[in-house]
Amino acid sequence: MAGRPVAVRRVGTDGDLERARAVIAQWDGRVDAIGLGGIDLYLTVRDRRYVIRDALRLKEAARTTPVVDGSGLKAVWEPEVVRRLVGEGVLKPGQHVLMVSAMDRFGMAQALAEAGLDLVMGDLIFSSRIDYPIRTLDELEELARKLLPEFVKLPFTQLYPVGAAQEAAPDPRFARYFDAADVIAGDFHYIRRYMPDRLDGRIVLTNTTTAEDLEDLRRAGVAVVATTTPRLDGRSFGTNLVEAALVAALGVLPEAEGWAEAVGRAGLEPDVRRLAPV
């Protein structure tokens, strides 16, 4: 990572937060960085950051080793990926985008809007099953200010699929939002959970996908899959893992003044796979 060797180990707890706390405490002080997978520590909308209570408990299990969740990488790298994809003609102004969750990827949502793409944000639809599309960043910010102070206190399992819930059969009840979109963007667990059988000609902008996921998307007719993180040994890894590897390699924390510059020097590249003609 960034020209330096980094040893990475992934340890799963099948959604069990107490086991996760124990694992973090076990490795605290023995590793250079810990990345939280499958849970966000922060949700950031414009100038406000909201801390998820269950994730904070995980972070506090480490006393010396920095614990990161990928939000620092999302904030500075994913907007750059959007700009690159627009410059390369993969994404185009005027395209309709379904962003399954924008509060955990505000930088991506903002970059898409600034590039002239038409956004529908599904934060309420896919996290709470409330059939209400959010259509502007201002509306997203207003809802975040009203709802997130209480939402972040809920058990994380009520907000996001964890453990075995990530393998649940697809739920097509919100298929019309996918059908109306040219681009499907955001967290892949939400995309996989709610996508319809067919996504012919669509572009998927996400990360954390395996070779099997790519094959499933190809069979569904997806034209392009772009992941914001590099693909290694057939899979793209989560921003939490990549962020932790960068912290370990560079010794720079996401809240540090030099973080954005460090990410820019790291040599990251998005992965773009063309699965079918657009």
Summary of the structure (lengths in Angstrom):
residues: 278
radius of gyration: 17.8
end to end distance: 32.9
largest distance: 50.6
contacts: 890
relative contact order: 0.16
helix: 42%
strand: 14%
